[in-house]
């Protein structure tokens, strides 16, 4: 469920939209050694990631991703080729931009 006037954040191909709450049944996705990884570049190996322990990533059965930020200070969404984005405490829906070519199936954009 999205807020009436949602707060939105974008870092490259990643769009993060504040929601009132995550859906029931969303399951946690384990952290990697680099923290919470929202998207990973297929070519460069760069990642949109949050190293803070106050961030947790979840996904629904339909593979919709959600992010929960806790703690008192904002967490830093980092990427090697983009400006760092500060995300305040709250729940968010995470969307990865997809490319479309008429002769192909849609695919996630790779950094």
N, C-alpha and C positions, 0 to 999 in steps of 0.2 A: 504494500500500500504506500503510495507516494504522498508526501505532504502537499498541501494546497499550493504553496509557493515554495517548491523544493530548492534547497541549496544544491548547486551543481559544481563539480570540479572536473577539469579535464587535464590530462597529461598525455600528449600525443594521441595514441589510439585508444586510450582508456578514459571512459566517462564514468564518473562516480556521482550518484544522485542520492541525496538524503531521503530516507523513508521513515515513516512513523514506527514501524517495527518489521522485523524479518518474519517471513511466513513460518508457520508451525512446521516442524519436520525437517528444517534445514539442518544439514549435518556438517560438522567442522571438517575442514581440510587441513591436514598436518602442515606445520611450518617446515620450511627447508632450512638448510644451514645459513641461507642468506636472509631469512625472515619470512614474512608473508609475501608470496609472489603472485601479483595480480595477472601479469602477462609476461611472456618471455619471447625475445626475438629469436626467430629460427636461424637467421643468418649470422647475426653479431654475437648472440649469447647475452646481450644486454637484457635487463629485466626491469619492469615496473614493480618495485618492491618496497616493503615497509619493514625495516629492521626492528622496530619497537616490539617489545613483548606485550604492549597494550592493544595490539591489533590482532584480530582473529578473522579468518576467512571461512565462509560457509557456502554450501551449495544445496540446491533443492534436487529433487528427483528428476526434474526437467533440465537440470544443469544450469540453472540461473544462479549467479554468484552474488553473495552478500558479504559485506564487511562490517564488523563491529569494532568500534574504537572505544576503549575504556580509558581509565586514568583521568588525570586532571588537566594535563597539557596536551596540545595537539600532537599527532604523530606525523612523521615526515614520509611522504611518498617520493621515492627517489628513482632516478633513471640516469644513466650515463650521458644521454644526449638531450635531456630536458631539464627545465628548472624544477627544483624541489617544490612540492605542493604540501602545505600544512592542512591536515584533516582534523577538525575538532571532534570531541567525544560525540558518538551517535551511531546510528545504523544507516547503512548505505547499500544501494544496489550497484553492482559493478557490471558495466557493459564494455565489450571490446568491439571496436569498429570493424566492420566487414567490408571487403572490396567486392565489387560486382563487375564482371565482364560478360557481355551478352552471350558469348559462346561457352562460358564456363559456369560452374556452380559458384555461389557466393563463398568466400573464404575469409578467415581472419587476416587482418593486416599484420604483417611481420615487420618489426623495426629493422 
